[in-house]
Amino acid sequence: MQIRGMDRLLRQLRKNADLNDVKKVVQMNGAELDSLMKRNATFTKGYQTGETKRSIQTSLSDEGFTSTTKPTTHYAPYLELGTRHMSSQPFVKPSIDKQGTKFISDMKRLMR
């Protein structure tokens, strides 16, 4: 997910909110994305061991301003996008779409 207009957002946030509040929002949304992605990583087609669900990890960087959540199994892209031999079973994009909306509303709330 990418946010455009970051300079304007940071100016407004510095005016209205403490940057620690921003870090809390990033951390909270990262944790919620992790939970949501793990819930969505239930596959109904084929053989399921739970390895992809267990491989989903979240990490914070940039002094807490960046949260990264991703599956680490080498075959996760095949599950997400499918192949010519199997249909896709997306779990990353639906999670990001849902959590991204909440993240944006949380950031707008900080700007008020």
Secondary structure, DSSP 8 states (H G I E B T S, - for coil): ---S-HHHHHHHHHHHS-HHHHHHHHHHHHHHHHHHHHHH----SS---SHHHHH-EEEEEGGGTEEEEE--STTHHHHHH--SSS-----HHHHHHHHHHHHHHHHHHHH-
